[in-house]
């Protein structure tokens, strides 16, 4: 089992759901699974690709394994605004 913990430094998350306009006021909460996988891929490209510490094949295995099942969330109290 893999557990991820997110801390939003400003105390809030601003994410627009896929297919919605930013001015509609809709909020993607909890974060969509594709957004989490995309963040991991972007982090690998930005921080790890040149270091040689983890190869792209390792990233592909991680993403493939994470994409096989939907995540389970434990969420703090929140309000839509």
NORRA-V218878 format. One record per residue. N is the residue number from 1. OMEGA is omega as a letter, one per 20 degrees, with the letter a starting at -180 (* if undefined). Layout:
n->N omega->OMEGA
n->N omega->OMEGA
This chain:
n->1 omega->r
n->2 omega->r
n->3 omega->r
n->4 omega->r
n->5 omega->r
n->6 omega->r
n->7 omega->r
n->8 omega->a
n->9 omega->r
n->10 omega->r
n->11 omega->a
n->12 omega->r
n->13 omega->r
n->14 omega->a
n->15 omega->r
n->16 omega->r
n->17 omega->r
n->18 omega->r
n->19 omega->r
n->20 omega->r
n->21 omega->a
n->22 omega->a
n->23 omega->r
n->24 omega->r
n->25 omega->r
n->26 omega->a
n->27 omega->r
n->28 omega->r
n->29 omega->i
n->30 omega->a
n->31 omega->r
n->32 omega->r
n->33 omega->a
n->34 omega->a
n->35 omega->r
n->36 omega->r
n->37 omega->r
n->38 omega->r
n->39 omega->r
n->40 omega->r
n->41 omega->r
n->42 omega->r
n->43 omega->r
n->44 omega->a
n->45 omega->a
n->46 omega->a
n->47 omega->a
n->48 omega->a
n->49 omega->a
n->50 omega->a
n->51 omega->a
n->52 omega->a
n->53 omega->r
n->54 omega->a
n->55 omega->a
n->56 omega->r
n->57 omega->r
n->58 omega->r
n->59 omega->a
n->60 omega->r
n->61 omega->r
n->62 omega->a
n->63 omega->r
n->64 omega->r
n->65 omega->r
n->66 omega->a
n->67 omega->a
n->68 omega->a
n->69 omega->r
n->70 omega->r
n->71 omega->r
n->72 omega->a
n->73 omega->r
n->74 omega->a
n->75 omega->r
n->76 omega->r
n->77 omega->a
n->78 omega->r
n->79 omega->r
n->80 omega->r
n->81 omega->*
